[in-house]
Amino acid sequence: MTAQPLELTPKLSFQLKLHAFLLCIKVLFYCHVASQIVAVILATAGAVLSISNFENAFNNTHQRIGLALYGFIWLQPLIGFMKPDRDVKARSVWYLTHWLLGIAICVVGVANVYIGIHTYHERTGRSVRLWTVLLTVEVSVMAFVYLFQDRWNHVVQQQQEEKAATLSDEQSEEHAYPANDHKEVAVVP
């Protein structure tokens, strides 16, 4: 007895796409966790190098912000590990807190890099124009990708709707002007 092949109906096609999408989301979550662990390790290494190699009286803005960021960087994974189950009412509060803290760490961290570059220039007198331009380009690309990824599904959906509307218009025009529907002229004596 052989199994009948499945007919690829629109419903089955949607379910397969949804299944694949959910698997990708799961993989992205683990990529997020792994990249954040690497980020915490790198931040810790940077803090150790800074404390062991530089004068750290914490008397300038860059050092104070860096110290606060370091604390928040370690707080963020602790909040992440305390994620409540989906059916718990506090889940939305947890999500908002975790998301806002992550965004704030990124934004303040980037600002602190600019402050650090400026502090380096003040202390050494060396030009930091190249580093400022490179950082600005990197931040701009990252901001574009961050903002664009949120809109990508909307762009794809708009294109699909436009194609469907164009196809619908073409089909309605074919029915309005059938090829065999032409007028004949008769000669009357």
Residue frames as a rotation matrix with the C-alpha (Angstrom) as fourth column:
MET 1
0.585 0.811 0.000 0.00
0.811 -0.585 0.000 0.00
0.000 0.000 -1.000 0.00
THR 2
-0.531 -0.778 0.335 1.58
0.788 -0.599 -0.143 3.26
0.312 0.188 0.931 -1.12
ALA 3
-0.206 0.402 -0.892 0.82
0.615 -0.656 -0.437 6.59
-0.761 -0.639 -0.112 0.44
GLN 4
0.542 0.473 0.694 -1.02
0.830 -0.430 -0.355 9.15
0.130 0.769 -0.626 -1.60
PRO 5
-0.640 -0.753 0.152 1.05
0.723 -0.657 -0.212 12.25
0.260 -0.026 0.965 -2.32
LEU 6
-0.136 0.560 -0.818 -0.27
0.642 -0.579 -0.503 15.38
-0.755 -0.593 -0.281 -0.67
GLU 7
0.231 0.272 0.934 -1.96
0.876 -0.475 -0.078 17.91
0.423 0.837 -0.348 -2.87
LEU 8
-0.725 -0.576 -0.377 -0.38
0.679 -0.690 -0.250 21.32
-0.116 -0.437 0.892 -2.38
THR 9
0.344 0.900 0.269 -3.44
0.861 -0.416 0.292 23.38
0.375 0.132 -0.918 -1.59
PRO 10
0.066 -0.297 0.953 -3.17
-0.052 -0.954 -0.294 27.06
0.996 -0.031 -0.078 -0.64
LYS 11
0.818 0.280 0.502 -3.95
-0.499 -0.088 0.862 26.11
0.286 -0.956 0.068 2.98
LEU 12
0.830 -0.556 -0.034 -1.21
0.530 0.770 0.355 23.45
-0.172 -0.313 0.934 3.08
SER 13
0.149 -0.785 0.602 1.22
0.675 -0.364 -0.642 25.85
0.722 0.502 0.476 1.41
PHE 14
0.355 0.055 0.933 0.48
-0.433 -0.875 0.216 28.47
0.829 -0.481 -0.287 4.08
GLN 15
0.969 0.053 0.242 0.95
-0.242 0.419 0.875 25.91
-0.055 -0.906 0.419 6.86
LEU 16
0.572 -0.817 0.077 4.31
0.813 0.551 -0.187 24.81
0.111 0.170 0.979 5.43
LYS 17
0.024 -0.545 0.838 5.49
0.304 -0.794 -0.526 28.40
0.952 0.267 0.147 5.15
LEU 18
0.607 0.273 0.746 4.34
-0.574 -0.499 0.649 29.14
0.550 -0.823 -0.146 8.69
HIS 19
0.959 -0.281 -0.044 6.14
0.253 0.775 0.579 26.03
-0.128 -0.566 0.814 9.97
ALA 20
0.225 -0.923 0.311 9.38
0.865 0.042 -0.500 27.09
0.449 0.382 0.808 8.24
PHE 21
0.145 -0.108 0.984 9.01
-0.106 -0.990 -0.093 30.65
0.984 -0.091 -0.155 9.53
LEU 22
0.863 0.243 0.443 8.54
-0.449 -0.035 0.893 29.48
0.233 -0.969 0.078 13.12
LEU 23
0.735 -0.673 -0.083 11.62
0.674 0.710 0.204 27.25
-0.078 -0.206 0.975 12.88
CYS 24
0.003 -0.733 0.680 13.63
0.607 -0.539 -0.584 30.24
0.795 0.414 0.443 11.62
ILE 25
0.454 0.236 0.859 12.36
-0.431 -0.786 0.443 32.36
0.780 -0.572 -0.255 14.50
LYS 26
0.995 -0.096 0.013 13.48
0.041 0.540 0.841 29.68
-0.087 -0.836 0.541 16.96
VAL 27
0.330 -0.929 0.170 16.95
0.928 0.285 -0.242 29.62
0.176 0.237 0.955 15.37
LEU 28
0.053 -0.272 0.961 17.08
0.196 -0.941 -0.277 33.43
0.979 0.203 0.004 15.47
PHE 29
0.864 0.278 0.420 16.31
-0.346 -0.278 0.896 33.36
0.366 -0.919 -0.145 19.19
TYR 30
0.785 -0.618 -0.051 19.29
0.520 0.612 0.596 31.08
-0.337 -0.494 0.801 19.82
CYS 31
0.051 -0.749 0.660 21.46
0.826 -0.339 -0.450 33.30
0.561 0.568 0.602 17.59
HIS 32
0.451 0.204 0.869 20.32
-0.196 -0.927 0.319 36.27
0.871 -0.314 -0.379 19.70
VAL 33
0.991 -0.067 0.114 21.27
-0.095 0.233 0.968 34.48
-0.091 -0.970 0.224 22.92
ALA 34
0.478 -0.866 0.146 24.67
0.866 0.493 0.087 33.40
-0.148 0.085 0.985 21.55
SER 35
0.026 -0.485 0.874 25.51
0.580 -0.705 -0.408 36.87
0.814 0.518 0.263 20.21
GLN 36
0.660 0.261 0.705 24.52
-0.349 -0.724 0.595 38.48
0.665 -0.639 -0.387 23.51
ILE 37
0.907 -0.414 -0.071 26.72
0.302 0.526 0.795 36.06
-0.292 -0.743 0.603 25.46
VAL 38
0.119 -0.887 0.447 29.63
0.969 0.005 -0.247 36.97
0.217 0.463 0.860 23.18
ALA 39
0.235 0.026 0.972 28.82
0.156 -0.988 -0.011 40.67
0.959 0.154 -0.236 23.70
VAL 40
0.952 0.122 0.282 28.90
-0.254 -0.206 0.945 40.30
0.173 -0.971 -0.165 27.50
ILE 41
0.622 -0.782 0.020 32.22
0.703 0.570 0.426 38.43
-0.345 -0.251 0.905 27.29
LEU 42
-0.013 -0.628 0.778 33.72
0.821 -0.451 -0.350 41.11
0.570 0.635 0.521 25.02
ALA 43
0.525 0.259 0.811 32.44
-0.149 -0.910 0.388 43.90
0.838 -0.325 -0.439 27.28
THR 44
0.981 -0.195 0.000 33.96
0.051 0.255 0.966 42.15
-0.188 -0.947 0.260 30.28
ALA 45
0.279 -0.925 0.260 37.29
0.954 0.297 0.032 41.77
-0.106 0.239 0.965 28.47
GLY 46
0.075 -0.193 0.978 37.16
0.467 -0.860 -0.206 45.46
0.881 0.472 0.026 27.53
ALA 47
0.833 0.279 0.477 36.44
-0.267 -0.553 0.789 46.45
0.484 -0.785 -0.387 31.13
VAL 48
0.796 -0.599 -0.090 39.32
0.469 0.514 0.719 44.30
-0.384 -0.614 0.689 32.42
LEU 49
0.026 -0.808 0.589 41.71
0.964 -0.136 -0.230 45.82
0.266 0.573 0.775 29.87
SER 50
0.312 0.165 0.936 40.53
0.140 -0.982 0.127 49.33
0.940 0.092 -0.329 30.71
ILE 51
0.971 0.105 0.214 40.90
-0.192 -0.190 0.963 48.86
0.142 -0.976 -0.164 34.45
SER 52
0.648 -0.761 0.034 44.32
0.593 0.532 0.604 47.22
-0.478 -0.371 0.796 34.17
ASN 53
-0.095 -0.766 0.636 45.85
0.994 -0.103 0.025 49.57
0.047 0.635 0.771 31.57
PHE 54
-0.156 0.102 0.982 44.37
0.349 -0.925 0.151 53.05
0.924 0.366 0.109 32.12
GLU 55
-0.997 -0.072 0.004 44.03
0.032 -0.492 -0.870 55.59
0.064 -0.868 0.493 34.89
ASN 56
-0.325 0.939 -0.112 40.51
0.440 0.255 0.861 54.96
0.837 0.230 -0.496 36.19
ALA 57
-0.980 0.028 -0.195 39.56
0.158 -0.482 -0.862 57.67
-0.119 -0.876 0.468 38.64
PHE 58
-0.248 0.932 0.264 36.13
0.960 0.201 0.193 57.77
0.127 0.301 -0.945 36.95
ASN 59
-0.262 0.064 -0.963 36.43
0.406 -0.898 -0.170 61.54
-0.876 -0.435 0.209 36.78
ASN 60
-0.829 0.069 -0.554 35.27
-0.485 -0.583 0.652 61.89
-0.278 0.810 0.517 33.18
THR 61
0.064 0.991 -0.122 31.96
-0.906 0.006 -0.424 61.28
-0.419 0.137 0.897 31.47
HIS 62
0.101 -0.066 -0.993 33.19
-0.755 0.644 -0.120 58.42
0.648 0.762 0.015 29.28
GLN 63
-0.817 -0.489 -0.306 34.39
-0.176 0.717 -0.675 56.38
0.549 -0.497 -0.672 32.26
ARG 64
-0.727 0.593 0.346 31.25
-0.459 -0.045 -0.887 56.98
-0.510 -0.804 0.304 34.34
ILE 65
0.256 0.832 -0.491 28.92
-0.951 0.127 -0.281 56.07
-0.171 0.539 0.824 31.49
GLY 66
-0.160 -0.416 -0.895 31.06
-0.600 0.761 -0.247 53.03
0.784 0.497 -0.371 30.73
LEU 67
-0.970 -0.203 0.131 30.83
-0.218 0.498 -0.840 51.82
0.105 -0.843 -0.527 34.33
ALA 68
-0.293 0.941 0.168 27.04
-0.654 -0.069 -0.753 52.25
-0.697 -0.330 0.636 34.37
LEU 69
0.289 0.371 -0.882 26.74
-0.932 0.318 -0.172 50.48
0.217 0.872 0.438 31.01
TYR 70
-0.625 -0.601 -0.499 28.85
-0.453 0.799 -0.395 47.61
0.636 -0.020 -0.772 32.29
GLY 71
-0.843 0.385 0.377 26.40
-0.269 0.306 -0.913 47.10
-0.467 -0.871 -0.155 35.17
PHE 72
0.129 0.959 -0.253 23.40
-0.755 -0.071 -0.652 47.23
-0.643 0.276 0.714 32.84
ILE 73
-0.066 -0.233 -0.970 25.09
-0.874 0.483 -0.057 44.87
0.482 0.844 -0.235 30.37
TRP 74
-0.929 -0.282 -0.238 25.30
-0.131 0.856 -0.500 42.26
0.345 -0.434 -0.832 33.14
LEU 75
-0.582 0.793 0.180 21.74
-0.376 -0.066 -0.924 43.03
-0.721 -0.606 0.336 34.33
GLN 76
-0.087 0.588 -0.804 20.28
-0.992 -0.121 0.019 42.41
-0.086 0.800 0.594 30.86
PRO 77
-0.470 -0.048 -0.881 21.03
-0.381 0.912 0.153 38.64
0.796 0.408 -0.447 30.66
LEU 78
-0.984 0.168 -0.059 19.77
0.122 0.394 -0.911 38.20
-0.130 -0.904 -0.408 34.23
ILE 79
-0.297 0.916 -0.269 16.47
-0.653 -0.400 -0.643 39.76
-0.696 -0.016 0.717 33.16
GLY 80
-0.169 0.177 -0.970 16.55
-0.920 0.326 0.220 37.54
0.355 0.929 0.108 30.06
PHE 81
-0.812 -0.202 -0.548 16.89
-0.060 0.962 -0.266 34.38
0.581 -0.183 -0.793 32.15
MET 82
-0.834 0.548 -0.055 13.93
0.088 0.034 -0.996 35.42
-0.544 -0.836 -0.077 34.32
LYS 83
-0.770 0.549 -0.324 11.56
-0.545 -0.302 0.783 35.31
0.332 0.779 0.531 31.33
PRO 84
-0.394 0.705 0.590 8.06
-0.524 0.355 -0.774 34.37
-0.755 -0.614 0.229 32.52
ASP 85
-0.636 0.267 0.724 5.97
0.576 0.788 0.216 31.78
-0.513 0.554 -0.655 30.69
ARG 86
-0.886 0.268 0.379 3.74
0.215 -0.488 0.846 32.95
0.412 0.831 0.374 27.86
ASP 87
-0.014 0.995 -0.095 0.51
0.565 0.086 0.820 32.62
0.825 -0.042 -0.564 29.82
VAL 88
-0.155 -0.108 -0.982 1.71
0.950 -0.290 -0.118 34.76
-0.272 -0.951 0.147 32.74
LYS 89
0.787 0.601 0.141 0.30
0.617 -0.760 -0.203 38.28
-0.015 0.247 -0.969 32.78
ALA 90
0.605 -0.617 -0.503 3.69
-0.084 -0.679 0.730 39.83
-0.792 -0.399 -0.463 33.67
ARG 91
0.104 -0.602 0.792 5.20
0.836 0.484 0.258 38.57
-0.538 0.636 0.553 30.39
SER 92
0.553 0.140 0.821 4.38
0.694 -0.622 -0.362 41.82
0.460 0.770 -0.442 28.53
VAL 93
0.959 -0.263 0.107 5.96
-0.277 -0.780 0.561 43.91
-0.064 -0.568 -0.821 31.32
TRP 94
0.361 -0.860 0.361 9.04
0.210 0.452 0.867 41.67
-0.909 -0.237 0.344 31.25
TYR 95
0.235 -0.249 0.940 9.26
0.962 0.197 -0.188 41.94
-0.139 0.948 0.286 27.45
LEU 96
0.824 0.132 0.552 8.98
0.283 -0.938 -0.198 45.73
0.492 0.320 -0.810 27.46
THR 97
0.832 -0.548 0.083 11.60
-0.337 -0.382 0.860 46.04
-0.440 -0.744 -0.503 30.23
HIS 98
0.222 -0.768 0.601 14.02
0.465 0.625 0.627 43.64
-0.857 0.140 0.496 28.53
TRP 99
0.336 -0.031 0.941 13.55
0.934 -0.117 -0.337 45.29
0.120 0.993 -0.011 25.12
LEU 100
0.923 0.058 0.379 13.83
0.055 -0.998 0.018 48.89
0.380 0.004 -0.925 26.37
LEU 101
0.675 -0.732 0.090 16.91
-0.227 -0.090 0.970 48.11
-0.702 -0.675 -0.227 28.46
GLY 102
0.145 -0.618 0.773 18.55
0.753 0.575 0.319 46.42
-0.642 0.536 0.549 25.46
ILE 103
0.507 0.101 0.856 17.81
0.741 -0.558 -0.373 49.37
0.440 0.824 -0.357 23.18
ALA 104
0.979 -0.131 0.156 18.97
-0.191 -0.858 0.476 51.86
0.072 -0.496 -0.865 25.83
ILE 105
0.448 -0.866 0.222 22.25
0.168 0.325 0.930 49.96
-0.878 -0.380 0.292 26.31
CYS 106
0.116 -0.390 0.913 22.87
0.972 0.232 -0.024 50.04
-0.203 0.891 0.407 22.56
VAL 107
0.670 0.219 0.709 22.05
0.475 -0.860 -0.183 53.74
0.570 0.460 -0.681 22.14
VAL 108
0.928 -0.347 0.134 23.97
-0.331 -0.605 0.725 54.90
-0.170 -0.717 -0.676 25.22
GLY 109
0.407 -0.805 0.431 26.85
0.443 0.587 0.678 52.57
-0.799 -0.085 0.595 24.29
VAL 110
0.243 -0.282 0.928 27.18
0.944 -0.152 -0.293 54.12
0.223 0.947 0.229 20.84
ALA 111
0.846 0.086 0.526 27.00
0.021 -0.991 0.129 57.61
0.533 -0.098 -0.841 22.35
ASN 112
0.817 -0.566 0.110 29.72
-0.161 -0.040 0.986 56.61
-0.554 -0.823 -0.124 24.83
VAL 113
0.249 -0.745 0.619 31.98
0.887 0.432 0.163 55.47
-0.389 0.508 0.768 22.00
TYR 114
0.428 -0.052 0.902 31.66
0.558 -0.770 -0.309 58.96
0.711 0.636 -0.301 20.47
ILE 115
0.943 -0.082 0.322 32.38
-0.294 -0.658 0.693 60.48
0.155 -0.749 -0.645 23.88
GLY 116
0.622 -0.746 0.238 35.42
0.315 0.517 0.796 58.20
-0.717 -0.420 0.557 24.22
ILE 117
0.228 -0.519 0.824 36.72
0.960 -0.023 -0.280 59.23
0.164 0.855 0.493 20.80
HIS 118
0.645 0.070 0.761 36.31
0.099 -0.995 0.008 62.89
0.758 0.070 -0.649 21.79
THR 119
0.929 -0.322 0.182 38.08
-0.228 -0.111 0.967 62.25
-0.291 -0.940 -0.177 25.12
TYR 120
0.413 -0.800 0.434 40.93
0.774 0.560 0.296 60.52
-0.480 0.214 0.851 23.28
HIS 121
0.301 -0.253 0.919 41.27
0.716 -0.577 -0.393 63.57
0.630 0.776 0.007 21.00
GLU 122
0.853 0.068 0.518 41.33
-0.223 -0.849 0.479 65.94
0.472 -0.524 -0.709 23.99
ARG 123
0.821 -0.530 0.213 44.02
-0.081 0.261 0.962 63.94
-0.565 -0.807 0.172 25.80
THR 124
0.150 -0.809 0.568 46.29
0.711 0.488 0.506 63.17
-0.687 0.328 0.649 22.83
GLY 125
0.016 -0.081 -0.997 45.59
-0.404 -0.912 0.068 65.97
-0.915 0.402 -0.047 20.37
ARG 126
-0.889 -0.342 0.306 45.49
0.091 0.522 0.848 63.39
-0.449 0.782 -0.433 17.57
SER 127
-0.536 0.699 -0.473 42.95
-0.837 -0.368 0.405 63.56
0.109 0.613 0.782 14.78
VAL 128
-0.695 0.397 0.599 39.94
0.009 0.838 -0.545 61.31
-0.719 -0.373 -0.586 15.26
ARG 129
-0.199 0.645 -0.738 38.12
-0.877 -0.453 -0.160 62.27
-0.437 0.615 0.656 12.06
LEU 130
-0.554 -0.056 -0.831 38.63
-0.606 0.711 0.356 58.86
0.571 0.701 -0.428 10.40
TRP 131
-0.946 0.187 -0.266 37.36
0.311 0.762 -0.568 56.98
0.096 -0.620 -0.779 13.46
THR 132
-0.534 0.788 -0.307 34.38
-0.213 -0.477 -0.853 59.30
-0.818 -0.390 0.423 13.76
VAL 133
-0.213 0.429 -0.878 33.47
-0.976 -0.137 0.170 58.83
-0.047 0.893 0.448 10.09
LEU 134
-0.727 -0.117 -0.677 33.89
-0.277 0.952 0.133 55.04
0.629 0.284 -0.724 10.29
LEU 135
-0.892 0.425 -0.153 31.75
0.324 0.365 -0.873 54.83
-0.315 -0.829 -0.463 13.42
THR 136
-0.367 0.784 -0.500 29.09
-0.563 -0.615 -0.552 57.06
-0.740 0.079 0.667 11.87
VAL 137
-0.356 0.200 -0.913 28.93
-0.853 0.329 0.405 54.88
0.381 0.923 0.053 8.76
GLU 138
-0.879 -0.015 -0.476 28.68
0.112 0.965 -0.238 51.72
0.463 -0.262 -0.846 10.88
VAL 139
-0.750 0.630 -0.203 25.95
0.172 -0.110 -0.979 53.18
-0.639 -0.769 -0.025 13.10
SER 140
-0.313 0.639 -0.703 24.04
-0.840 -0.532 -0.110 54.45
-0.444 0.555 0.703 10.06
VAL 141
-0.528 0.080 -0.845 24.11
-0.559 0.717 0.417 51.03
0.639 0.693 -0.334 8.37
MET 142
-0.914 0.175 -0.366 23.03
0.371 0.726 -0.579 49.31
0.164 -0.664 -0.729 11.58
ALA 143
-0.598 0.733 -0.324 20.19
-0.174 -0.514 -0.840 51.80
-0.782 -0.446 0.435 12.11
PHE 144
-0.331 0.456 -0.826 19.03
-0.944 -0.151 0.294 51.35
0.009 0.877 0.480 8.51
VAL 145
-0.684 0.037 -0.728 19.01
-0.147 0.971 0.187 47.55
0.714 0.235 -0.659 8.84
TYR 146
-0.903 0.344 -0.257 17.23
0.352 0.252 -0.901 47.75
-0.245 -0.905 -0.348 12.21
LEU 147
-0.405 0.783 -0.472 14.54
-0.451 -0.620 -0.642 50.06
-0.795 -0.048 0.604 10.88
PHE 148
-0.373 0.224 -0.900 14.24
-0.912 0.087 0.400 48.33
0.168 0.971 0.171 7.49
GLN 149
-0.941 -0.007 -0.338 13.80
0.010 0.999 -0.048 44.83
0.338 -0.048 -0.940 8.91
ASP 150
-0.645 0.754 -0.129 10.63
0.175 -0.019 -0.984 46.01
-0.744 -0.657 -0.120 10.62
ARG 151
0.029 0.667 -0.745 9.22
-0.645 -0.557 -0.523 47.32
-0.763 0.496 0.414 7.33
TRP 152
-0.829 -0.466 -0.308 10.37
-0.521 0.446 0.728 44.49
-0.202 0.764 -0.613 5.02
ASN 153
-0.702 0.632 0.329 7.23
0.582 0.775 -0.247 42.38
-0.411 0.018 -0.912 5.48
HIS 154
0.192 0.780 -0.596 5.12
0.157 -0.624 -0.766 45.45
-0.969 0.054 -0.243 4.71
VAL 155
-0.245 -0.373 -0.895 7.09
-0.791 -0.456 0.407 46.08
-0.560 0.808 -0.183 1.49
VAL 156
-0.990 -0.130 0.050 6.68
-0.087 0.856 0.510 42.45
-0.109 0.501 -0.859 0.37
GLN 157
-0.366 0.927 0.078 2.97
0.659 0.317 -0.682 42.50
-0.658 -0.198 -0.727 1.18
GLN 158
0.167 0.397 -0.903 2.49
-0.298 -0.852 -0.430 45.73
-0.940 0.341 -0.024 -0.80
GLN 159
-0.634 -0.467 -0.616 4.23
-0.726 0.084 0.683 44.19
-0.267 0.880 -0.392 -3.82
GLN 160
-0.914 0.334 0.230 2.01
0.360 0.929 0.082 41.11
-0.186 0.157 -0.970 -3.63
GLU 161
-0.028 0.950 -0.311 -1.11
0.474 -0.261 -0.841 43.25
-0.880 -0.171 -0.443 -3.38
GLU 162
-0.041 -0.054 -0.998 -0.01
-0.659 -0.749 0.068 45.32
-0.751 0.660 -0.005 -6.38
LYS 163
-0.922 -0.315 -0.227 0.61
-0.380 0.613 0.692 42.16
-0.078 0.725 -0.685 -8.44
ALA 164
-0.641 0.747 0.174 -2.80
0.646 0.648 -0.403 40.77
-0.414 -0.146 -0.899 -7.43
ALA 165
0.146 0.703 -0.696 -4.51
0.081 -0.710 -0.700 44.05
-0.986 0.046 -0.160 -8.32
THR 166
-0.375 -0.366 -0.852 -2.72
-0.792 -0.350 0.500 44.21
-0.481 0.862 -0.158 -11.69
LEU 167
-0.998 0.015 0.056 -3.66
0.037 0.904 0.425 40.61
-0.044 0.426 -0.904 -12.46
SER 168
-0.316 0.945 -0.081 -7.25
0.648 0.153 -0.746 41.29
-0.693 -0.288 -0.661 -11.45
ASP 169
0.083 0.295 -0.952 -7.37
-0.383 -0.872 -0.304 44.39
-0.920 0.390 0.040 -13.68
GLU 170
-0.721 -0.422 -0.549 -5.97
-0.663 0.191 0.724 42.44
-0.201 0.886 -0.417 -16.63
GLN 171
-0.880 0.436 0.188 -8.52
0.446 0.895 0.013 39.66
-0.163 0.096 -0.982 -16.17
SER 172
-0.015 0.926 -0.377 -11.42
0.453 -0.330 -0.828 42.11
-0.892 -0.183 -0.414 -15.93
GLU 173
-0.147 -0.100 -0.984 -10.23
-0.689 -0.703 0.175 43.88
-0.710 0.704 0.034 -19.09
GLU 174
-0.972 -0.212 -0.104 -10.14
-0.225 0.698 0.680 40.55
-0.072 0.684 -0.726 -20.93
HIS 175
-0.526 0.844 0.105 -13.76
0.763 0.523 -0.379 39.90
-0.375 -0.119 -0.919 -19.96
ALA 176
0.108 0.566 -0.817 -14.82
0.083 -0.825 -0.560 43.43
-0.991 -0.008 -0.136 -20.86
TYR 177
0.270 -0.102 -0.957 -13.24
-0.892 -0.400 -0.209 43.25
-0.362 0.911 -0.199 -24.31
PRO 178
0.317 -0.168 0.933 -13.37
0.075 0.985 0.152 39.65
-0.945 0.022 0.325 -25.52
ALA 179
-0.659 -0.718 -0.225 -11.34
-0.199 -0.123 0.972 38.95
-0.726 0.685 -0.062 -28.63
ASN 180
-0.793 0.369 0.484 -14.29
0.608 0.533 0.589 37.43
-0.041 0.761 -0.647 -30.53
ASP 181
0.212 0.901 -0.378 -16.71
0.804 -0.381 -0.456 40.21
-0.555 -0.208 -0.806 -29.71
HIS 182
-0.832 -0.458 -0.313 -16.47
0.187 -0.763 0.618 42.50
-0.522 0.456 0.721 -32.71
LYS 183
0.144 0.919 -0.366 -19.07
-0.153 -0.345 -0.926 44.41
-0.978 0.190 0.091 -34.65
GLU 184
-0.518 -0.218 0.827 -19.85
0.734 0.383 0.561 43.54
-0.439 0.898 -0.039 -38.21
VAL 185
-0.486 0.326 -0.811 -20.79
-0.434 -0.895 -0.100 46.15
-0.759 0.303 0.577 -40.71
ALA 186
-0.219 0.498 0.839 -23.59
0.735 0.649 -0.193 45.22
-0.641 0.575 -0.508 -43.08
VAL 187
-0.983 -0.088 -0.159 -24.18
-0.046 -0.728 0.685 47.01
-0.176 0.680 0.711 -46.36
VAL 188
-0.150 0.988 0.044 -27.80
0.472 0.110 -0.874 48.10
-0.869 -0.110 -0.483 -46.73
PRO 189
-0.643 -0.125 0.755 -29.03
0.765 -0.145 0.627 48.83
0.031 0.982 0.189 -50.34
